């Protein structure tokens, strides 16, 4: 956790909140996390789609994102 929080430029306490579902990564932090774990393009895209889906308030957009998420699964 120390290395991950350092690479993401965040305090370990905030990272703990994210991991416990009490806070969220920003897009930039998610990008850095994907790099930290050496995720490939499909894995990274999947996580970004999940982030967009979770933050979207438009049902039509959520449906479109869900289609993309399902295709990558």
Residue pairs with C-beta under 8 A, 6 or more apart in sequence:
1 12
1 15
1 16
2 12
3 36
4 15
4 33
4 36
5 11
5 12
5 14
5 15
7 32
7 33
7 35
7 36
8 15
8 25
8 29
8 32
8 33
8 36
9 29
9 32
10 29
14 23
17 23
18 24
18 25
24 51
24 54
25 33
25 51
27 48
27 51
30 47
30 48
30 51
31 44
33 47
34 43
34 44
34 47
39 47
42 72
45 72
46 69
46 72
46 73
49 65
49 68
49 69
49 72
50 69
52 65
53 62
53 65
53 66
53 69
56 62
56 65
